[in-house]
Amino acid sequence: MSEKRKYKKRYCKYCEAKIDFIDYKDVASLRFSLSERYKIMPRRLTGNCKKHQDMVSNVIKRARAAAFVPYVVTRKEVVPNPFEILK
């Protein structure tokens, strides 16, 4: 038999809030799907369902193209809290 899970199952916060559309200009809501180096977090860490994770990844890519979110922060540009820049 396999062992029981030792972690809490994550739920999609977009399904719980019944969100159908995510706006790429709303950077404050995107920060939970980005790492500290502005990389897109995977589904297993965020808990998003497949539909909303695809939507989030497209929205982040649009926000990067519109220069709302940087592509990647380099190791040389170490910032204590990179999300302070986005406010």
N, C-alpha and C positions, 0 to 999 in steps of 0.2 A: 504494500500500500504506500501511496505517496503521503508525505507529511502535509499537515495543514499549513495554510498560508500564515506567515508570521507578520504580514503587513496588512493594512487596511485597504480594501478595494477602493480605488478612486472612481469617482463618477464625473461625467461630463458636466461642467458647470454651465455650458451653453444649452444643453438639453433640459437641465433643471430650471433654467430661467426662461426656457422656450424662446430662444433667440433664433430667428431665421436668417438674419442678415448682420454681418459684421462690417463696420465702416473702417476703411484704411486710414482715415484721418483721426480716429480715436486712438491715440498712441498710449493713453493710460491703460486701456484694456488689453493692449497687445503686450505690455511689459511682463505679464504673467506667462506668456508663451515664448519669451526670449530669455536666453541665458545672460550672464553678466558680460559676455563678449558679443552679445546681440546675435547669437546663433539660435535657430529655431529649435525649441525643445521637442523631443519625441513624445509620441502618444503615451508610452508607458510611464513617463514622468508627469505629464500634465493631466492624464486621465481623460482626455478628450476622446469622443467617439470618432469613427473614420470620417464621417461626413463633415463634422465641425473641424477636425484637424486639417482636412484638405482645404476648407474654407479659410482657416487661420493662416495656413502656409501661403495661399494665394494673396491674402490681404497683406501679409508681411512683405511679400515680394513687391506688391504695388506700393506700399509705403516706402520701401527702399528706393524704388525707381523715382518716387516723388520727393525723395530726400527728407522724409520725416524721420526715418530710422537709418542709422549708418549700416553699411554692409558688415564690416567686421572691425573690432577694435584690436589693434596690434598689441603685442606684449610690451613694446616700448612706451606706449601711451597708457600707462596704468593710471586709472582713475579710481578713487575710493568707492564712489557710488555712481556708476555710469547712467543710472536712470534719473539722476538730478538734471542732466543735460536735456532730457526729453520734456521736462515740465515747461 
